[in-house]
Amino acid sequence: MPLTSIDNGLLTKHKVNATMKPLVIFDLDGTLVDTPSGIVKAFIAGLDSMGIPFTDAQAIRATIGLPLEKAFSQLLGIPVDDVQVGLAVRQYQAAFREIVLPQARALVFPGVVDGLKALKGQGYSLAVATSKVFTSAQALLDAANLWPFFDLVVGADMVSQPKPHPEMGLLVMSRLGNSPANSVVVGDTTHDLLMAKQAGIHAIGVTWGIHDREKLQTAEPGWIVDSFDEVVNTAHSILLKAPVTAVNTP
């Protein structure tokens, strides 16, 4: 694992890029790792431990990509600062560690490891911007054996405004010395794509996660792709002006 340092309250694994390497900012759940089904199980298990039966898997899936506090507030119909929300978050996190983390390596989407290796080998900076809190994101990336690929990981607890607000994308670019012109966001939900849009960053939607192609199109990303190979090719096309096989959205 690369060495880390704390600078201005942010945990980074490398110093700012003086040469402005091209930057790819990835979402985590549903983009790099196939965690949505495990997330649903952890939500249900966490609520069950509180004596709250909740079996609407579709309603839970619809909250994936939001900060946990907002997700539980929405599902339970109570204010985000209600003590029950805080308890539900803690119970969920315990269930996630038990249900999902042991399976993490097997849940990495096809092509992700080879694609990340290719991008790093070609000089890209790589970051994660996730609605998970930092410690949960680090635990999942560690368990999935993906942590060493990333120069920076930003969690929801490191910003005042979560996705789809642009703060997270702007923070990543600031820490790694990039501009919107040489950065791209890759994500499976409109939360990711709207964050990119509001920050002025190129955006690639992926179809294997939470939101389908039709839903992704509502955020008007520049590209929507169906495989991780297409993510790599599209990033080259955008940032390095190399040939690309991916198809733009209609």
N, C-alpha and C positions, 0 to 999 in steps of 0.2 A: 504494500500500500504506500502511495506517495506520502511524503512528509506534509504536514499541515501547519498552518500558522493562523493566528487570530489577528485581524487587522480591522480596526474600527468596528468591532463587534461581529464581523463576518468571518466564517471559517472558509478559507481558501486553500487550495493545494499548490498553487503556483503564484508567482508574482504577476503583475499586470503585463500583458503582452505589448512590448514596445513596438513590435513589427506589425501589429494589427492583423494577426492571422484570421482567415475566414472562420466564422463562428456558427456552430449549429447548437440551438437550444432545444432540448427535448423535454417533453412531458414524460412522466414515469408510468403511472398506472394506465394500462390500456394502450400504451404506445411502445414501451420497451418490454414490459412484463405483463403477462396475461393474468392479472390479479382480480379483475372484476367479479368473477364467480366466487372467489375466496373472500372478497370484500363483502359481498352479500351475505355469505355464511357468517362472517365475523359480526356484521351488524345484527343479524338475527340472534346469534348466540349472546352477544353483549346485552341486548335488550331483554332476552329471556332470563339472563342472570339477575335482572332488576325486577323480574316478575311482570314484564310487559311483553305479551305475545304479539309478534309482528311478523307476518308471513308474506307481505306484498313485495316480492323480489323486484318487480318492475319499478315500483316507487323508489326502492333503494338504489337501483342502477341509475335512475334519473338524477340522483344527487352526486354520483361519482364525478369528481373533478372540482367539487366545492370543498371549502374547509370543513372539517368534521363538525365543528360547532354549528355552522349554518345548516349542514345536512341534517343533523339530529333535531335542530329547531324546526326545520321544515317538516320532517317526518312526524314529529310528535305534536306539532302545532302549539309550541310553547316558545317564549322569548329566548333568544340566544344566550342570555345571561342567567337563565334559570339553573338552579343547582342540579337538576335532573340532566341537563345537557352535559355539564361537566362530568357527571358520573357516567353517563352513557359513552362519552368519549374515552374515558379511562377503561371501561369494560370492553369497549370495542378494541382498543389497542392491545389489551391482554389477549383477547380472542384472536386477533390478527397474528400476533406472535406465535400462538399455538397452532393455528390452522394453516396460515399462508407461508410463513418464513421457512419452515422445513421443506417446502416444495419449490422454493423460489427458483433454483437453477433450472428445473424442468419447465417452469412457466415463462422463461424468456422466449419471446416470439422468434420464429424462424428468420434467419438472416441477420439478426441484431448483432451478435458477436462479431461475425465476419465484417459486417458493415461498419461497426465502430472501429475495428482494427484498420480497415481500409481508410477511413476518414482520418484517424490519428496518424497513420503512415504517410498520408498526403499533406500533413501540416495543419489540419484544422484544430481549432480549440473547440472543446465539447463541454456543454453545461447541461444541468438538469434544473428545470423550474417546475416545482410540484406543489400541489395543494396539501401534501403531507407536511407535518412539522419536520424540521431538519433531522432530528434523531431517528424518526420513523423512516424517513427516506434513506438515511445512511444505513440503517439496519437492513432494509430491503435490497439496496444496491450491493451491500456486502454479501448477503445471503445468496444473491443471484450471481455473484462474482463479476459484477459490472463496475463497482466503485473505482478501480484503477484507471478506467478510461476517461474519467471526467476531471476537468480542471476546476470546476466550481459547481456546487450544489446549493440551490436556494430553496428553502422551505417556506411554508405559509407563515411561520412564526418569525420570519426575518423581514417581513414587510408589514406596513400598516394597512394596505389595501390588497386583497387577494385577487386572483384572476376572476373575471376578465379585465380588471383594471390593469393598465400597462406597467405599474410600478415594478413588478417582478422582472419583466423583460428589460426595462430600463436599468434596473440594478445589475443584472447580469452583464449587460454591455458596459456599464460604468466600471465594474470591477475588472473586466478583462480587456478594457481599452478598445472597445469596438464601437462602430457606428451602425445604424440600421442598414446602410447600403451593403455592408459586408457581413450581415447576420441573417439567419433564418430560423424560424420556430417550426418545430415538428410536433404535432399533437393530434389526438383522436377525438377531441371535443371542441365545441364552439367556444368554450371558455379559453382554451389555448389560442385559438385562431383570432378571437376578438382581442385578447391581450396583445398579440402581435400587431394586429391592425391598428390599435390605438397607440402603439409605440412606434408605428411606421416601419415595422420589420416585415420582411418577406415571410410568407406562411405556407406550409405544406400540411394539408390534412391527410390523415391515414384512415383507411376504411376498416381496419381489423379490430377497432376498439369499441367504445361506448356508442358514439354517434355514427349513423349510417351516412352514405354519400349525400343523400337529400338534405339531411340535417346539417352536415358540414357546409354545404353550399350556401346556407343562409348567412354564414359569416364571411362569405366572399373571399376565400383564400385564393392565392394565385394558382395553386396546384392541389390536386387530390390524387393520391397514389394508392396502389393496392398491394405493394410489397416493399420490404425494406431495401431491396436492391434499387427500387425506383426512388426511394428516399435519397440514397447515395448519389444516383445519377442526376436527380433533380437539384440537389445541393451543388453539385459540380456545375450544372447549367446556370444556376443563379449566381453563384459566387465566383466561379472560376471560368465561366463562359465556355465550358466543355460540352461535348455532345451529350444529349439526354434522350432516353427512351420513354420517359413518363409523359402522360397526356395531361394538358391543362384542363381545368374545369370548363364545362360549356359556358 
